[in-house]
Amino acid sequence: MADSDTTPETPADTAAEESEPAVQSAAEATSETRPEQGLEFRDRLLVCADCDRPFLFSASEQDFFFEKDLSEPKRCRHRREERKRDRNARNAPVTSCPMQIDDLAPWTPSD
């Protein structure tokens, strides 16, 4: 008779395991503790809202986000930097005008 605690692996289970990115083992995972508040942060995998790929939200990043009272990130670092670059490009001031002074029609006051 088989143990009720173990279930046989299906091909779908093994395929899901193969497609997941390599992550640190529990022994290698880092953690940060804030004893004064009873908090302990451990490395976590989050899924990017833009590219649907998992990314590591490290214990030190969680501590930083906690200190700054920020919500946890929704995007991976690459997508956050990409959005920031796009936002800065849209808001960049115009540094030179394509129209030169000589291109303007001369203005003469009417009599």
ZALO-346229 format. One record per residue (C-alpha): residue number from 0; residue in one letter; x, y, z. Coordinates in steps of 0.1 Angstrom, whole numbers. Example, Ala and Ser with C-alpha at 12.3 -4.5 7.8 and 13.67 -1.06 7.14 Angstrom:
residues 2
@n = 0 | res = A | c1 = 123 | c2 = -45 | c3 = 78
@n = 1 | res = S | c1 = 137 | c2 = -11 | c3 = 71
end
This chain:
residues 111
@n = 0 | res = M | c1 = 0 | c2 = 0 | c3 = 0
@n = 1 | res = A | c1 = 14 | c2 = 35 | c3 = -10
@n = 2 | res = D | c1 = 19 | c2 = 63 | c3 = 15
@n = 3 | res = S | c1 = -9 | c2 = 89 | c3 = 13
@n = 4 | res = D | c1 = 18 | c2 = 116 | c3 = 19
@n = 5 | res = T | c1 = 36 | c2 = 110 | c3 = -14
@n = 6 | res = T | c1 = 21 | c2 = 115 | c3 = -48
@n = 7 | res = P | c1 = 36 | c2 = 103 | c3 = -81
@n = 8 | res = E | c1 = 51 | c2 = 130 | c3 = -103
@n = 9 | res = T | c1 = 33 | c2 = 137 | c3 = -135
@n = 10 | res = P | c1 = 51 | c2 = 149 | c3 = -167
@n = 11 | res = A | c1 = 34 | c2 = 183 | c3 = -161
@n = 12 | res = D | c1 = 51 | c2 = 185 | c3 = -126
@n = 13 | res = T | c1 = 85 | c2 = 178 | c3 = -139
@n = 14 | res = A | c1 = 81 | c2 = 202 | c3 = -169
@n = 15 | res = A | c1 = 71 | c2 = 230 | c3 = -144
@n = 16 | res = E | c1 = 102 | c2 = 223 | c3 = -123
@n = 17 | res = E | c1 = 125 | c2 = 224 | c3 = -153
@n = 18 | res = S | c1 = 111 | c2 = 258 | c3 = -165
@n = 19 | res = E | c1 = 116 | c2 = 275 | c3 = -132
@n = 20 | res = P | c1 = 148 | c2 = 295 | c3 = -128
@n = 21 | res = A | c1 = 176 | c2 = 283 | c3 = -105
@n = 22 | res = V | c1 = 171 | c2 = 298 | c3 = -70
@n = 23 | res = Q | c1 = 193 | c2 = 297 | c3 = -40
@n = 24 | res = S | c1 = 187 | c2 = 267 | c3 = -17
@n = 25 | res = A | c1 = 172 | c2 = 273 | c3 = 17
@n = 26 | res = A | c1 = 207 | c2 = 271 | c3 = 32
@n = 27 | res = E | c1 = 221 | c2 = 297 | c3 = 8
@n = 28 | res = A | c1 = 191 | c2 = 321 | c3 = 11
@n = 29 | res = T | c1 = 198 | c2 = 352 | c3 = 30
@n = 30 | res = S | c1 = 177 | c2 = 368 | c3 = 56
@n = 31 | res = E | c1 = 177 | c2 = 401 | c3 = 74
@n = 32 | res = T | c1 = 163 | c2 = 405 | c3 = 109
@n = 33 | res = R | c1 = 149 | c2 = 436 | c3 = 126
@n = 34 | res = P | c1 = 146 | c2 = 424 | c3 = 162
@n = 35 | res = E | c1 = 133 | c2 = 458 | c3 = 174
@n = 36 | res = Q | c1 = 102 | c2 = 452 | c3 = 153
@n = 37 | res = G | c1 = 101 | c2 = 414 | c3 = 153
@n = 38 | res = L | c1 = 105 | c2 = 413 | c3 = 116
@n = 39 | res = E | c1 = 126 | c2 = 389 | c3 = 96
@n = 40 | res = F | c1 = 130 | c2 = 393 | c3 = 58
@n = 41 | res = R | c1 = 139 | c2 = 363 | c3 = 36
@n = 42 | res = D | c1 = 147 | c2 = 362 | c3 = -1
@n = 43 | res = R | c1 = 114 | c2 = 358 | c3 = -21
@n = 44 | res = L | c1 = 106 | c2 = 352 | c3 = -57
@n = 45 | res = L | c1 = 81 | c2 = 377 | c3 = -73
@n = 46 | res = V | c1 = 67 | c2 = 377 | c3 = -108
@n = 47 | res = C | c1 = 72 | c2 = 408 | c3 = -130
@n = 48 | res = A | c1 = 40 | c2 = 425 | c3 = -141
@n = 49 | res = D | c1 = 55 | c2 = 433 | c3 = -175
@n = 50 | res = C | c1 = 74 | c2 = 402 | c3 = -186
@n = 51 | res = D | c1 = 59 | c2 = 376 | c3 = -163
@n = 52 | res = R | c1 = 93 | c2 = 363 | c3 = -153
@n = 53 | res = P | c1 = 102 | c2 = 356 | c3 = -117
@n = 54 | res = F | c1 = 128 | c2 = 378 | c3 = -101
@n = 55 | res = L | c1 = 145 | c2 = 377 | c3 = -67
@n = 56 | res = F | c1 = 133 | c2 = 403 | c3 = -41
@n = 57 | res = S | c1 = 163 | c2 = 399 | c3 = -17
@n = 58 | res = A | c1 = 161 | c2 = 403 | c3 = 21
@n = 59 | res = S | c1 = 182 | c2 = 434 | c3 = 19
@n = 60 | res = E | c1 = 160 | c2 = 449 | c3 = -7
@n = 61 | res = Q | c1 = 129 | c2 = 442 | c3 = 14
@n = 62 | res = D | c1 = 146 | c2 = 458 | c3 = 44
@n = 63 | res = F | c1 = 154 | c2 = 489 | c3 = 22
@n = 64 | res = F | c1 = 118 | c2 = 491 | c3 = 9
@n = 65 | res = F | c1 = 105 | c2 = 487 | c3 = 45
@n = 66 | res = E | c1 = 127 | c2 = 515 | c3 = 58
@n = 67 | res = K | c1 = 116 | c2 = 539 | c3 = 30
@n = 68 | res = D | c1 = 79 | c2 = 528 | c3 = 35
@n = 69 | res = L | c1 = 77 | c2 = 516 | c3 = -2
@n = 70 | res = S | c1 = 54 | c2 = 489 | c3 = -15
@n = 71 | res = E | c1 = 71 | c2 = 458 | c3 = -29
@n = 72 | res = P | c1 = 81 | c2 = 460 | c3 = -65
@n = 73 | res = K | c1 = 58 | c2 = 448 | c3 = -93
@n = 74 | res = R | c1 = 85 | c2 = 448 | c3 = -120
@n = 75 | res = C | c1 = 119 | c2 = 432 | c3 = -123
@n = 76 | res = R | c1 = 150 | c2 = 455 | c3 = -121
@n = 77 | res = H | c1 = 154 | c2 = 454 | c3 = -159
@n = 78 | res = R | c1 = 118 | c2 = 466 | c3 = -165
@n = 79 | res = R | c1 = 120 | c2 = 492 | c3 = -138
@n = 80 | res = E | c1 = 151 | c2 = 507 | c3 = -153
@n = 81 | res = E | c1 = 135 | c2 = 506 | c3 = -188
@n = 82 | res = R | c1 = 104 | c2 = 524 | c3 = -176
@n = 83 | res = K | c1 = 125 | c2 = 550 | c3 = -158
@n = 84 | res = R | c1 = 146 | c2 = 556 | c3 = -190
@n = 85 | res = D | c1 = 114 | c2 = 560 | c3 = -211
@n = 86 | res = R | c1 = 98 | c2 = 584 | c3 = -185
@n = 87 | res = N | c1 = 130 | c2 = 605 | c3 = -184
@n = 88 | res = A | c1 = 132 | c2 = 606 | c3 = -222
@n = 89 | res = R | c1 = 96 | c2 = 619 | c3 = -224
@n = 90 | res = N | c1 = 102 | c2 = 645 | c3 = -198
@n = 91 | res = A | c1 = 135 | c2 = 657 | c3 = -211
@n = 92 | res = P | c1 = 136 | c2 = 694 | c3 = -218
@n = 93 | res = V | c1 = 142 | c2 = 706 | c3 = -254
@n = 94 | res = T | c1 = 177 | c2 = 718 | c3 = -255
@n = 95 | res = S | c1 = 178 | c2 = 732 | c3 = -290
@n = 96 | res = C | c1 = 152 | c2 = 745 | c3 = -314
@n = 97 | res = P | c1 = 153 | c2 = 731 | c3 = -349
@n = 98 | res = M | c1 = 142 | c2 = 765 | c3 = -362
@n = 99 | res = Q | c1 = 171 | c2 = 790 | c3 = -365
@n = 100 | res = I | c1 = 167 | c2 = 828 | c3 = -362
@n = 101 | res = D | c1 = 176 | c2 = 832 | c3 = -399
@n = 102 | res = D | c1 = 147 | c2 = 810 | c3 = -408
@n = 103 | res = L | c1 = 122 | c2 = 835 | c3 = -394
@n = 104 | res = A | c1 = 106 | c2 = 860 | c3 = -418
@n = 105 | res = P | c1 = 119 | c2 = 894 | c3 = -412
@n = 106 | res = W | c1 = 95 | c2 = 916 | c3 = -393
@n = 107 | res = T | c1 = 90 | c2 = 952 | c3 = -403
@n = 108 | res = P | c1 = 67 | c2 = 975 | c3 = -385
@n = 109 | res = S | c1 = 37 | c2 = 987 | c3 = -405
@n = 110 | res = D | c1 = 35 | c2 = 1024 | c3 = -411
end
